[in-house]
Amino acid sequence: MLRVLFLRPQPAIRSLKYALAFKDVKAEVELYHGYTAKTISGLYGYGDECFRKSVRLDSRRLGEELKRLIKDFSIELIHSQNAPDTLTRIAVEATDEVPIIHENQDTISLRQTPYTPETNFEEQLVDERIANQMCDARIHVSQGMLDYIRSRYGAKREIVFHNYVSRSLMPHSFKRKLSESNGNVHLVYEGTLSSLPGDHYDLKDIFKDLARHGYHIHIYNSHSNQDYARLAEIYDLIHYHGHKDPRELPYEITQYDYCWAGFNVTKNREHMDVALPNKLFEYLASGLPVLSFPHKAQKEFIEANEVGLMLKDLNELDDKIKQQATIEQLKCNVLQKRFEFTMEANIGRVLNLYADLLELGKTCHR
């Protein structure tokens, strides 16, 4: 049984999806999770049970804490996820014996807005550099992210592994569409929202614009943001549903016609061009064609798989959504391909990376 230590300051849904996929394919992997914020269950209401043990690290002595974890649980491989990249940097400094995979889900150096309000940007840039240069291997959520990191920090043993959905969370039946009752078009957005002006998750103006075009937009927030609840009080076509259990959300959103994946690029255009977010795959799992602005990585994926519409601006939406033959083909493509975009269908590539690193034996990155 391979003992793997996951690291991430705030464990998130991707850690849980990994754990569920390893279990589904009966991988000989025993997972531990080190973190500094909340547990997965503390964030989502479930998930801690998928790990052998979750341990909160004392931020005042991270190096000592990691050394203790590695020794106490006989850790054989570290899989550290950003952002930020701090825990990978600490791991590199803490051990010369255990192979370290650094996973890039975000790119601090491409952002113009802080990852967290208290961010020390210069320190996080240093962490990003050390993590990517000193790890033994890397995982990236998109090809664009791999290309950017490689050009900035050099090549490594590395793979692209998208933010696939967990097969266990995929709905096996669909709700009746709201549009069948009232004839209106209903869109859904699920995930992170921001009130920081210019942040890529600052979507208030986009939602208002969708409403002005006559589209219902249904919002499911990962956490709680009352600015969007207040927006729904002002606009009849904006509906704020708050937070919903991730196990129930995929079925819940099948009642809508399309999903929204277009972001605010006022400040973070370059960052969004390499991002391929969880929500894209969660939408497809629920059988929904994607509507998005042409963020590069998303555009390439959506067009290659023919599962959505790209919009230069919202003025294009009215015409494109009326092209019935195209829309029906998109819906058919989504339903045919959605099981290809699961963690379980692709997890073998991560397990192969684990095996490759272990075969190399003692690391040589220090």
C-alpha positions as a printed Julia matrix, in Angstrom:
366×3 Matrix{Float64}:
   0.0    0.0     0.0
   1.55   3.3    -1.15
   1.34   5.95    1.59
   0.73   9.34   -0.03
   0.56  12.67    1.77
  -1.66  15.28    0.13
  -0.83  18.87    1.02
  -2.97  21.93    0.45
  -3.55  24.94    2.72
  -7.32  24.58    2.24
  -8.27  21.08    1.08
 -10.75  21.4    -1.76
 -12.98  19.31   -4.0
 -10.09  18.08   -6.16
  -8.48  16.31   -3.19
 -11.78  14.57   -2.55
 -12.17  13.62   -6.2
  -8.71  12.04   -6.17
  -9.6   10.03   -3.08
 -12.88   8.81   -4.58
 -11.18   7.86   -7.85
  -8.41   5.9    -6.12
 -11.05   3.99   -4.18
 -13.18   3.35   -7.27
 -10.3    1.84   -9.26
  -9.07  -0.05   -6.17
  -5.67   1.64   -6.27
  -3.2    0.46   -3.63
  -2.95   3.96   -2.17
  -3.4    5.1     1.43
  -4.08   8.83    1.62
  -3.17  11.29    4.35
  -3.91  15.03    4.16
  -1.99  17.91    5.68
  -3.67  21.32    5.76
  -3.66  24.68    7.57
  -7.28  25.9     7.29
 -10.41  23.69    7.42
 -10.82  20.0     6.76
 -12.68  18.88    3.66
 -15.67  17.99    5.83
 -15.45  21.4     7.45
 -15.76  22.96    4.01
 -18.23  20.64    2.27
 -19.91  18.72    5.07
 -18.3   15.39    4.16
 -15.07  13.93    2.78
 -12.7   13.43    5.72
 -13.73   9.78    5.83
 -11.99   9.25    2.46
  -8.57   9.81    4.05
  -6.65   7.6     6.47
  -5.98  10.71    8.52
  -6.22  14.51    8.1
  -3.8   16.59   10.15
  -3.91  20.32   10.7
  -0.43  21.81   10.45
   0.74  24.53   12.81
   1.54  27.49   10.55
   4.21  28.69   13.02
   6.38  25.58   12.5
   5.37  24.01    9.21
   8.75  22.41    8.54
   8.82  20.59   11.87
   5.2   19.51   11.43
   5.85  18.05    7.99
   8.94  16.16    9.17
   6.87  14.65   11.97
   4.07  13.62    9.6
   6.48  12.0     7.17
   8.11  10.02    9.97
   4.97   9.1    11.94
   3.06   7.8     8.91
   6.03   6.49    6.89
   5.06   8.69    3.95
   6.47   7.48    0.62
   5.28  10.26   -1.71
   4.06  13.84   -1.3
   1.41  15.26   -3.66
   1.12  18.97   -2.93
  -1.55  21.14   -4.55
  -1.56  24.92   -4.9
  -2.59  27.66   -4.46
  -0.68  29.17   -2.88
   2.52  27.14   -3.33
   3.8   27.52    0.23
   3.4   23.92    1.4
   5.37  22.56   -1.55
   8.21  24.94   -0.74
   8.13  23.83    2.91
   8.09  20.17    1.84
  11.12  20.67   -0.4
  12.98  22.14    2.57
  11.73  19.46    4.99
  12.75  16.25    3.2
  15.44  14.95    0.87
  14.09  11.42    0.85
  10.45  11.61   -0.25
   9.53  12.39   -3.9
   7.39  15.52   -4.23
   4.79  16.21   -6.9
   3.71  19.83   -7.2
   0.28  20.38   -8.71
  -0.52  23.68  -10.39
  -4.23  24.46  -10.25
  -3.57  28.2   -10.18
  -0.79  30.57  -11.23
   0.02  33.31   -8.75
   2.43  35.03  -11.16
  -0.32  35.53  -13.77
  -2.77  37.13  -11.34
  -3.33  40.84  -10.87
  -5.65  40.33   -7.9
  -4.57  38.61   -4.66
  -5.29  34.95   -4.03
  -6.41  35.92   -0.52
  -6.89  39.41    0.96
  -3.94  39.0     3.35
  -1.61  37.84    0.58
   2.07  38.83    0.57
   2.43  38.75   -3.2
   6.24  38.84   -3.33
   6.54  35.93   -0.9
   4.04  33.92   -2.91
   6.01  34.52   -6.11
   9.09  33.11   -4.39
   7.08  30.11   -3.21
   5.8   29.51   -6.76
   9.34  29.56   -8.17
  10.84  27.24   -5.55
   7.9   24.83   -5.7
   8.07  24.47   -9.47
  11.84  24.36   -9.75
  12.63  22.08   -6.81
   9.84  19.49   -6.96
  10.41  16.11   -8.6
   7.38  16.21  -10.91
   4.44  18.44  -11.75
   0.76  18.1   -12.58
  -1.09  20.89  -14.4
  -4.82  21.34  -14.97
  -4.38  22.52  -18.58
  -1.87  22.4   -21.4
  -1.69  26.18  -21.3
  -0.68  26.08  -17.66
   2.01  23.49  -18.39
   3.36  25.6   -21.25
   3.47  28.73  -19.09
   5.1   27.06  -16.08
   7.63  25.27  -18.27
   8.59  28.48  -20.05
   9.01  30.31  -16.73
  10.63  27.63  -14.56
  11.99  24.96  -16.9
  10.89  21.46  -17.82
  10.13  18.61  -15.41
   8.6   15.17  -15.49
   5.01  16.44  -15.8
   1.51  15.67  -17.01
  -1.71  17.53  -17.76
  -4.62  16.28  -15.67
  -7.84  18.25  -16.03
 -10.31  19.09  -13.25
 -12.38  16.03  -14.06
 -15.56  15.21  -12.15
 -15.97  12.26   -9.81
 -18.04   9.51  -11.41
 -19.81   8.96   -8.09
 -21.22  12.5    -8.28
 -22.62  12.23  -11.79
 -26.42  12.27  -12.03
 -27.98   9.19  -13.6
 -31.31  10.89  -14.21
 -32.28  14.46  -15.07
 -34.86  16.87  -13.72
 -37.57  18.32  -15.94
 -36.33  21.53  -17.55
 -37.77  24.76  -16.15
 -37.93  26.07  -19.7
 -40.54  23.42  -20.52
 -42.89  25.12  -18.06
 -42.41  28.79  -18.92
 -40.66  28.89  -22.3
 -37.78  31.0   -20.96
 -34.09  30.12  -21.18
 -32.48  29.25  -17.84
 -28.71  29.38  -17.27
 -26.83  28.21  -14.18
 -23.56  29.26  -12.56
 -22.06  27.25   -9.72
 -18.84  27.9    -7.83
 -16.77  30.71   -6.39
 -17.94  34.33   -6.45
 -16.05  37.49   -5.55
 -16.96  41.05   -4.66
 -13.44  42.31   -5.31
 -13.7   44.66   -8.34
 -11.92  43.22  -11.36
 -11.36  39.77   -9.88
 -12.12  36.99  -12.36
 -14.86  35.77  -10.02
 -16.43  39.24   -9.85
 -19.42  38.35  -12.03
 -22.05  40.83  -10.91
 -21.98  42.89  -14.11
 -22.05  39.77  -16.28
 -25.06  38.41  -14.43
 -26.84  41.77  -14.72
 -26.13  41.81  -18.44
 -27.5   38.28  -18.88
 -30.67  39.34  -17.08
 -31.02  42.42  -19.29
 -30.86  40.11  -22.32
 -33.81  38.19  -20.92
 -32.03  35.1   -19.59
 -32.67  33.62  -16.17
 -29.39  33.07  -14.33
 -29.42  30.7   -11.34
 -26.51  31.05   -8.91
 -25.16  28.35   -6.58
 -22.33  29.73   -4.48
 -19.48  27.6    -3.12
 -19.58  29.62    0.07
 -21.76  32.63    0.87
 -21.7   36.03   -0.76
 -24.6   38.27    0.18
 -23.75  40.8    -2.54
 -25.15  38.29   -5.04
 -28.16  37.57   -2.85
 -28.89  41.31   -2.88
 -28.45  41.35   -6.66
 -31.19  38.73   -6.93
 -33.49  40.97   -4.92
 -33.08  43.73   -7.52
 -33.25  41.69  -10.75
 -36.2   39.36  -11.3
 -34.22  37.07  -13.62
 -31.31  36.56  -11.21
 -31.91  33.75   -8.71
 -29.52  33.22   -5.79
 -29.76  29.69   -4.36
 -26.82  29.96   -1.95
 -24.73  26.89   -1.14
 -25.8   23.32   -1.93
 -24.19  20.04   -0.92
 -21.78  19.01   -3.74
 -23.36  15.54   -3.74
 -26.77  17.02   -4.58
 -25.72  19.85   -6.9
 -25.07  17.85  -10.12
 -28.64  16.54  -10.18
 -30.05  19.9    -9.06
 -28.63  21.79  -12.02
 -29.94  19.37  -14.66
 -33.19  21.4   -14.64
 -31.47  24.28  -16.46
 -30.73  24.67  -20.17
 -27.14  25.87  -20.25
 -24.29  26.55  -17.84
 -22.23  29.71  -17.58
 -18.4   29.62  -17.55
 -17.46  33.13  -18.7
 -15.3   35.14  -16.3
 -14.3   38.74  -15.65
 -11.0   39.43  -17.46
 -10.59  43.06  -16.41
  -7.43  42.21  -14.47
  -6.76  38.48  -14.81
  -7.06  37.75  -18.54
  -3.73  35.91  -18.74
  -4.58  33.81  -15.71
  -7.96  32.83  -17.12
  -6.38  31.87  -20.43
  -4.58  28.95  -18.75
  -7.33  27.99  -16.27
  -9.64  25.02  -16.79
 -11.96  25.14  -13.77
 -13.79  22.36  -11.93
 -17.15  23.8   -12.89
 -16.6   23.14  -16.59
 -16.49  19.38  -16.0
 -19.25  19.47  -13.39
 -21.5   21.19  -15.92
 -20.77  18.58  -18.56
 -21.42  15.79  -16.05
 -24.91  17.23  -15.62
 -25.55  17.17  -19.35
 -25.4   20.95  -19.88
 -23.83  22.67  -22.89
 -21.35  25.37  -21.85
 -21.62  29.09  -22.59
 -18.37  30.97  -22.17
 -16.19  33.8   -23.28
 -13.12  32.69  -25.29
 -10.71  32.09  -22.39
  -7.95  30.23  -24.24
  -7.76  26.89  -22.39
 -11.54  26.65  -22.07
 -12.05  27.65  -25.7
  -9.65  24.96  -26.93
 -11.28  22.26  -24.82
 -14.87  23.25  -25.6
 -14.31  23.6   -29.33
 -12.24  20.41  -29.61
 -15.01  18.42  -27.93
 -17.9   20.45  -29.43
 -19.69  20.84  -26.09
 -20.48  24.54  -25.95
 -20.66  28.01  -27.47
 -17.97  30.69  -27.45
 -19.14  34.28  -27.18
 -17.06  37.37  -27.86
 -19.73  39.27  -25.94
 -23.29  38.7   -24.78
 -24.72  40.35  -27.89
 -23.83  37.16  -29.78
 -25.81  34.92  -27.46
 -29.28  35.73  -28.84
 -28.39  34.67  -32.37
 -26.31  31.62  -31.46
 -28.87  30.17  -29.09
 -31.49  30.25  -31.87
 -29.45  27.94  -34.11
 -31.47  24.86  -33.24
 -29.49  22.31  -35.27
 -26.25  23.42  -33.65
 -27.76  23.46  -30.17
 -29.23  19.96  -30.53
 -25.87  18.64  -31.72
 -24.11  20.23  -28.75
 -26.57  18.64  -26.33
 -26.06  15.28  -27.99
 -22.25  15.63  -27.79
 -22.38  16.46  -24.09
 -24.53  13.43  -23.28
 -22.3   11.13  -25.35
 -18.98  12.36  -23.96
 -19.67  13.23  -20.32
 -18.42   9.9   -18.96
 -15.07  10.48  -20.69
 -14.43  13.48  -18.44
 -14.31  11.65  -15.11
 -11.45  11.21  -12.66
 -11.89   7.46  -12.77
 -11.55   7.28  -16.56
  -8.27   9.16  -16.41
  -6.73   8.48  -12.98
  -4.34   5.88  -14.41
  -2.08   8.67  -15.66
  -1.63  10.0   -12.11
  -0.96   6.5   -10.76
   1.62   6.02  -13.53
   3.34   9.24  -12.47
   3.44   8.0    -8.88
   4.99   4.72  -10.05
   7.56   6.47  -12.23
   8.76   8.59   -9.32
   9.02   5.63   -6.98
  11.02   3.71   -9.58
  13.53   6.54   -9.72
  14.29   5.88   -6.06
  15.89   8.53   -3.91
  15.18  12.03   -5.16
  17.9   14.27   -6.48
  16.24  17.71   -6.4
  18.2   18.95   -3.39
